[in-house]
Amino acid sequence: MRHALVFGGLSSCGYRITETLLNRGTTVYTLSSALTAAERELEEERSLFFGRNALFHRAEKATTIPRAEIVYLLDMLRADPKAQLQLEARMAAVFEQADRLATRFFFYLSSTAIYGGRTPDLRQQVLPETPEGFMTNQMELFFIEHVKNVRPEKAIIFRTDQATEKSDDQVCRFAAQLPDASFSGIEVVHFFTNQPKASAMNQKIVQLIGEHA
């Protein structure tokens, strides 16, 4: 049986990924990404959705989780710099446990805001033009730095616009399948909801997942 740690697994972007993993028979340990009372209240409400599912566990800290071959880092972007620093510290704490957890795969949910308001050219380096884009770039670099330190078998930065409920469902499906994708090292993949699935911008995710994309 697989074990996954999902940071932000009860957030608005995370609880559906948690549900998808549970439906695939994965034991899931969620860590809170909440920084406010309102966010904590929403997490409490969403945890009730999973009821008495024996595969679902809420953890206070990464140190209390026995094993997690797969780690998902979700809900990592905030507009407030102080809040962002809190999330960086929590991300670092997860990476500190990577060896003990025997983590082989890291998934980081990022944003196409890294391209600002421009139509992105995936052949070029990112040039963030907005506060959200700069923060997105900063967090990706933070993630890459820690991945290089722990050296898992593979890691994914998944940039998406998450514009619709339908796109959220597709992101969940992609996220659950990517640990099985055949690659090594760090890959950056994209999912643009305003582009056909077979478009050049979405090509890499289709290549990694294949016929199930």
Buried (B, 14 or more C-beta within 10 A) or exposed (E): EBBBBBBBBBBBBBBBBBBBBBEBEBBBBBBBBBBEEEBEEBBEEBBEEBEEBEBBBBBEEBEEBEBBBBBBBBBBBBEEEEEBEEBBEBBEBBBBBBEEBEBBBBBBBBBBBBBBEEEBEBEEEBEBBEEBBBBBBBBBEBBBEBBEEBEBEBBBBBBBBBEEEEBBEBBBBBBBBBBEBEBEEBBBBBBBBEBEBEEEBBBBBBBBBEEEB
